[in-house]
Amino acid sequence: MTTHTDQDSSVRSSIHVAVPPERAFEVFTSGIDTWWIREHHLLPGELKEVGIDPHEGGRLWEQNDAGEVCAWGRVLTWDPPRTFAFAWLIGTDWQPPAPDAPSSRVTVTFTPTDTGTQVDLVHDRLDAHGPGWPGMRASVAGEGGWPTLLQRYGAAV
């Protein structure tokens, strides 16, 4: 697995998984609750579930143990098994976002290889979050960010 942080407003992380792109896409999207870090949630209480509505315009959401639901992303591209992209609505305050929150973009591509699938994740446009965005870039690129999430994803695959 590799991770690269540009001096610009993007983070790139990759992992190779030994399954076909269809399975890799399925585990990344419909299986997100199996690999998402349980401590990564915005609502109070415990994270009960995290999910993705499988269509363009769908939500990335979490539900806590009290039944409250928070949408923290919006599906921009749903093209199984090649590409999944979403608007990251979480701001630099790491609180539940307003419906009109500015967004960065996360694009995940699934490329077949001789031994499985190359999964490349690019989280870009982080500067759209305004002041404090370099701290967010450091967080999503660092320990507990996309590199850790992709390791957990790879184990779930």
N, C-alpha and C positions, 0 to 999 in steps of 0.2 A: 504494500500500500504506500502511496505517496501523497504528500500534502505540500502545496506551494501557496505562499501568500505574496501577492504582488504589493508593490508600494502604492498601487492604485486601489480602487475600492472593490477588490475581488479576492476570493479564496478558491483554490482548486484542490480537490482531493480525489483520489482514485483507488480502486481495489479491483482485483481480478477474482472472480468466483467460478468454480468448476461446475457450472450448470448452464443450460441454454438460456438465451435472452428472455424467453417467455417466463421461465421460472424466476430468473433474476428480477424482472420487472414486477412479477406478482408478489414476491416477498418484500420488495421495496415499498410497494404501494398498499395492497390489501393486507399485507403482513406487517405493516409498520408497528403495530402494537406489540409484536413479538420481540422487537429489537430496540425500540425507543427507550432511552434512559428514564426510569420511573421518576427520578428527582427533577426532570426537566418538564415543568408545567407552570402555568401562569395563575391558575385559580387556587384559592386556599384549599387546604385539606390534602388528601391523597389523590394521586392520579388513578382513575379507574380505567380509562381507555383513551387511546389516541387513534384517530382514523382519518381517512381520505375519502371524500365523495368522488367516485371514479368517472368524472367527466369534466370537460372544460367548463369553468365557472363554478365547479364544486368547491367545497370547503376542505381545509385541513383543520382539524378540530381536536379538542380534548374535552373529556368529561371527568369531573371530580367525584369523590365518594358521596357528595351531597346531591348529585344529579345535575349540577350546573354544567353548562356547555359553553365553551369559548372557541370561536373561530379565529385562528391565528394565521391562516393562509388561504389563498384562492388558486385553484388549478388554472394555469394558463395554457398548458399543452398536455393533452392526453393522447398519446400515440403509441399504444402497446404494440410490440415490445421494444420500441426504439427510444422514445423520448418521453420524459415526464418533467414538466416545469411548473413552478408555482411562485406566486407572489408571497414573499415573507413579510407579513404585516407587523411583526413584533418590533417595537421600537427600542431605543437605547435604554429605556426605563425598565424593560423586561416585564411589563404589565399587560393585561388583556388589552388588545388594540381596539381603537374606535373603528367603526365601519369605513370611515374615510381616511384611515391611517396611511401615511406614505409607505411604499414598499420597496424592498430590494427583490432580487429574483434568484431562484435556485433552479438550475437546469441539470437534469440527470440523464445521461445517455447510456445506452446499453448496446455495446458493439460485440457481435459474435467473434470468437477466436477459435483456434484449433482445439483449445482445451477448456472452453467455457465462454465466459462473457467478461469483457472489460467494462467496468462501471466507472464513469467519469462524472464527477459532481462539480459544478461551478456555481458559487454563490457570489453574484456580482451586483453592482449598483448599490452597494452598501452606503455610499455617501447620500443616497436619497433620504436616509433617516436623520439627516441634519447633524447639528453639533453632537459630538460624542461617538460618531460612527467609527472612528479608528479603534475605539475600545470594543465595539461590537465585532469588528473584523477580527481583532485579537482573540475575542471569546470564541467565535465560531471556528477559528483556525486552530485553537489551542486544545489543551487537555479538557475533555468533556464536550468538545465541539464536534465538527464534522469528522475529523479523523477517528475519534472514539466511536461515534455513531456508525461510521462505515465498518469499523472492526466488529462491532456488535451485529450489524447487518450481515457481514460475511460469515459470522458464526451461525446466524439463524438460517442462512441459505443452506 
